[in-house]
Amino acid sequence: MDGWDGAAVRAVVRVCEGATPAEAFDTASAGAWLAFDAAVRTLDDRPWLRPRPPDGTERPAPRLLDRLRGRVAAPVPAPPPAVALCDRDGRVRETALDAVRTAPELRPLLAVRCADWAPPVRERARTLLAELPGDALFPLAELILRLARRDRGGFARGLLEAALREGPAAEVLALTAHPDRETYRCAFRIAVERGLLTPTELATTAATCGDITLQDLCADAAVSASARPRGGDAENPPPDAAVLDRLLTARSPRVRSAGVTALRRAGRHSDAEPFLHDRSALVRACARYVVRQGGVDPQPLYRARCAEPAAHPGAAAGLGECGDRTVDAEVLWALAEHPLPAVRLHAITGLRALDAVARERLTPLLDDPSPAVVRAATRALLPDAAGIPEPLLRAWAAPDRPRAVRVAAARLRRAAERHRRPGTGYR
């Protein structure tokens, strides 16, 4: 109940005083319902069990002597249905379930009770939830998916997914815009299964969303859904050009890599060549695969692009990933001194990939004016940190040094200490 502790307890008290759940807390929030459920059981003093005289004033509970003399306290009022559905006593919770039939606003608690630890409560709640029409579950989607993380929470999720697969397309598409991550992921997955989104919509979602899971799902679905049988292999038609072009311009490397890989299926092998010097190693690897499938060796292309490094900074990294150490190492060392920081950065990445890092030659780059270059040089030198002179590391750790240099010195000193201790090593 973190964050809901006080608010949930106040909501329980208000409901006991006669307020509806909608008046007591935000009933659109799945977290608020779960907090309300937990708060009812954590209250030591359950206000709905206090005897109340007819005039409504509170009086102390009768003493033992009063009871022996036959003085009976006022009847104990029944708790409101919302509170009874969360009571500590499983018999109370089970009895209160019938109230949901005439109180649709309590359906969230019916979903909660489907994951109840008491089998009679759980089975009765599941029977009632299964009787509801499928569209009644859509407003409960976030709550149901949160409950699915519990040991007994899978039943309601199964009903929800079945309703989404069979329900109106508009309801499914509406949930794709839900703010809760699990909810919109579930809705998108089923929308893809049902073919409710066009290839262009899928490609746009993949290219613009920030959710990695959704990027992969929509990018793959866009490529598959955009395929049209137009000559060639009718069983494996090429994807639509407009959809591919949208994927290729995405900011996310994962989405661009899906578009680059699909170029092979589209027969556009040469269109993968500009991605050989992409800033992402994943995209570069996919581009090399497509180019090779088209019968072209990417190595000469990389060497040609490294002759114009300012126009193609990523070519230095790509050359290291597929080059020849004896031939290409010196080219990369020369690029490590290039005036552009991006070229120096990718040159260091290429040297690491080529396994051509030389500590003496790379150490000066730890004092580079570009923080990105300093970080790249640090990563390359970590395995050989024990060989860097300690006075040099102390000098770089001085307070007047740039922050990136001080951080690099600290990382390298820690790595050097691990190397010097027996049984340890760089991770």
N, C-alpha and C positions, 0 to 999 in steps of 0.2 A: 504494500500500500504506500510505497514511497511517494511523497509528494501529494498524496490524497488523504493522508491520515486524518488531519483535523477536519478537512472539508467533508470527507466521507462520514465521519461521526456526526457532524452537524446535520448532514443530509438525513441520516437515520433518525435522529431526534425530530427533525421537522416532519418526516413521514409519519412518525409515531404520533405527532401532534395533529395530524390530519391533512398535511400537504400531500399533493400527488408527487410521484417521482419527478415529473417534468418541472414542478415548482421548486423541488429541493436540489436538483443538480442537473448537469448537462446530459440529458438522455441520449444525445447523438454521439457521445464519447464512449467507446468500448472500455477504456480504462476507468471511467467513472462508474460503470456498472460493476466491474470487477472489484473496485475499491469499496463500493456500497455492499456488495456481497460479503467481503471479508470483514468490513467494519461491524456488521450485525453480530458476527460470532466473536469478535474480539472485545465487545463491550462487557465489562464485568457487571455493571448495573444496567439491566435491560429495562428501559422505562416502560415498555408495553406490558410488563408483568406486575407493575405496581398497582395495588388495589386503589381504586378511586371511588369515593362516595358519590351519590347522585348529584350533589351540588357542584361537583367538579373540583373542589378544593382537595389538596393533598393532606393526608394525615399519616402519622407514624404507623407502621405495621403493628398489629395487636400483639401484646405480650402473651407469654404462656399462661399467666393467671387469667387474662381476659378470655383466652380460648377455653380454659377449664370452666369458667363461669358461663359459658355458652354464648359469649359475645362474638358473633361471626363478622368477619370483615366483609367489606363490599366485594361484589364479584370481580374477579380478575378479567379485565377486558381482553378480547382476542386481538392479537397483533394485526396490523394491516397486512393485506396479502403480499405486498412487496417485501415486508419484513419477514413474514412467515416463510416465504420461499427461501430465505437465507438463514433460518433459525439453526441453532446448534443441534437440535433434536431432529433426526432424520424423519421421524413420524410426522412432525409438524410440517417439514418441507414437503413430504409426500402428499399429505392432505391438502396443502395449499396449491398444489399443481392444477387442480381442477378450476381454480379461479382464473387461470390464463385463458380458458375457453371464452370467457366473456370480457376479458381485459387484454386486448391486443397490445397495450402499452407495456405489458409485463413479459412479452415474448423474449426479450433479451435474457431475463432470468430463467426462462424455460431452456434456452440454449445453454446457460451456465449449468443448470441441473443435469443436462445430458452428459456432463463430465463429472457428475457427483461421485464421491467415494462410496456411498451406500448403494448397493445393487438395486433394492426396491425403488429408491428415488430415481436412480439413473434409468432403469428400464421404463418406468412410468413416463418420465420426461421424454424419452426417445419415442415412445409410442405417440405421445401428443405432438411432438415436433414433426414426425413423419406424416401426421394427418393434415398439416398445414399445406396450402397451395405453394408451389415452388416460388412464385414471386414474393411471397411473404418472407422468404429467407434473404432476399437481396439486401434489405436495409440492415440485416444482421451480419453481413459478410465479414466486416472487420472483426467483430467480436468472435464469430465462429472460427475464423482463422487464427486468432490469438489463443482461443481455447484448444485448438488442434495441437498446440505445443505440449499440452498436458498428456499424461499417460492414457487417459480415457477420452481424449478429445477428438478422435478421428471420426466418430459417427456423424456428427453434425456437419463436418467438412465434406463427407461423402454425399450427404443430402444436398449441400450447397452446390457442389460441382455438378451433380446430376441435374439440378435445376438450371444451372448456367448453360449446360449443354443442350437442354431442351427448351429453354425459355426464349422470350423475345430477344432478337438481336439488339434492340435498342437498350435493353436493360444491361446486357453484357458490355456493350460499348460505353455505357454511362459509368460502369465500374472501372473502366480503364483510366478514367480521369480521377479516381479516388485518391486522396492524399496519402493513404496508408500504403506502404510499400508492398506488404504481403497481399493486400487486396488487389492492387492494380496489376501485380505480377500474375496472380491467379486469373484475373479477367483477361489479360493479354494472352496468356497461354491457351485459354479456351477459345478466345476469339481467333487465334491462329489456327487452332484445330478445326474450327467451324468455317474458316475461310471468310470471316466477316470483314477483314481489312484488305484493301487493295494493295498490290505490290508497291505503289507509290507511297501510300500511307505507311506501310511497314518500313520502307527505306527512310522516309522522313523521320519516323520515330527513332529508328536505329541511329540516325545521324545527329539527332538533336537531344536525345535524352541522356541523362548522366548515370543511369543505372546500368552497370556492366552486364548483369543477367539479361536485362531487357535488350541491350544492344546486341548480344549474341543471338537471342531468340528472334528478334525482328530482322536482323541482317540475313540470317540463314533462311528465314521464311520469305523474305523479299526476293531473294535469288531464286528460290524454288517456285514461288507463286508467279514470278514474272516470266517463267519459261513458256515459250509458245512453239508448237511444232511447225517449223517452217524450213523444211528440207533437212538434209543431214540425218542425224540419228533421231528418229521420231520418238524413241524411248528416253532420250536424254537431250531434249531441245535446249538451245542456248537461251540465257536470260535476256530480258528486255534491256536495250541499250540505255534508255533514260533512267531506269532503276539502277543499273550499274554505275552510271555517271554520278548519281546522287550518293551512292555509297563511297565512291572514290574521293569525293570532296568532303567527307565527314572529318571532323576534328579527332574523333576517337581512333586510335591505331587499330583496335579490334575490328571496328566497322570497315576501315579502309582495307585491312587485310582480307576481310571477307569479299570485298569488291574486287581486289586484285586477284585473289584465287579464282573468282568466277570468270575472269577474263579468259582463262584457258578454255573453259566450257563454251564461251562465246566465240572462240577462235581469234581473239584479239591479242595475240601474244606480244606483239610489238608495243601495244598500249601499256604494257607492264614496265617497259624500260624506264620511264620517268620515275617510277617508284623504287628503282634500284638504289637511289640515294635519298630515300625517305628518312625522316628523323627517327623513325621507329625501327628497331631491329626486327620486330615481328613482320612489319610490312616489307622490309628489305628481303627477308627470307622468302616470303610468299612471292615477291617479284622475281627473285632468282629462279624459283621453281617454275613459274610460268614462262619465263624467258627460255629456260632450258627445254621445256616442253615444246617450244617453238623452234628448237634446233639451233639456238644461239648460245654461245658461251658468254656468261656475264663478265668474266674476268677482264677481257680486253676492253669492254665497255667501261668498267670501273677505272682502268688505267687511263683511258682517254678523258674521263670526267675529272680525274685527279689532276690533270694538266690545267684545268680551269677550276680550282677549288672554291673560289669565291662564288661561282655560280652554282656549285654542287657541293656544299660542305659535307653532306652525309656520305658522299662517295668514298671518303677516307675510311669511314667505319665499314662500309660494304667491302672495300678492297681487303681490309684485314680479315673479314669473315670468310672470304673465299680465295684469298690471294696465296702467293708463294712466299714463304718466309725469306728465302735467299734472294729473291728478286725484288720484293715489294717493301721490305722492312725499311730500307733507306728512304724510299719515297715517303713513307709515313713519318719518319723522323724529320724529314725536311718540312712536312706539313705541320708538325708539332710546333714549329717556330713561325707559322704564318701570322700575319697581322690580325686576321679576323678570329675572335674567340671561338666562333662556331666551328671553324676549320680545326683549330687546335684541339677543341673538345672531341671531335669525331676522330681525329688522328690518334689521340690517346686510346679511345675506344677500339680503334683498329689494331693498335699495337697490342692491346690486351688479348683481342681475339686471335691475333697471329702468334701469340706467345713470344713476343719479341721485346718485352719490357726490359730495359737496362736501367738499374737503379741510379747510376751516376748521371746518366743523360736526362732522366725524367725528374730527378729531385729538384732542379731549379724551377720547374713549373709549379711547385708547391707555393711559390711566392708570386704566382701570376695575378695580374690585376682583375681577372675574371673569376668570381666565386665558382662558377660552373666548371671551369678548367681546373681550379684547385681541388674541387670535389672529385673530379674524374682522375686526376693524378694521385689523389689519396687512395682511392679504391685500387688503382693499379699497383701502388707501392705497399699496400697492407701485407701481402704475403712475405715481403722482403724488408719489413720495417725494422727488424733487428740490426740490419746493416747500416742504417742511417745514423750518423754521428749524434750522440746525445747533446753536445753543445749547440748543434744546429737546431735541434728540436726545441731546446730551451729558448733560443733566440726567437724562434717563430711563435713561441707561446707568450712572448712579452705583451704587456697590456697595450702598447702602442701599435701593435700589428692589427691588420683587418680581422674581423671576426672569423671569416672563412679560413684564414691562415691559422688562427689560434685553435679553431676546432680541428683542423687537419693535424696540427701538432699533437693535440691531446689524443686523437684516435690512433695515431702512429705510435705514440709512447705506450698506450695500453696494449696495442698489438705486439710491440717489441717485448714487453714484459711477459705476455703469454708465451711467446716463442722461447724465452729464456728459461721458463719454468718447465721442469721435466714432466712429461705426460700431458702437456697442453699444446695447443696450436691455434692458429688463426681460424676463425669461423666466419 
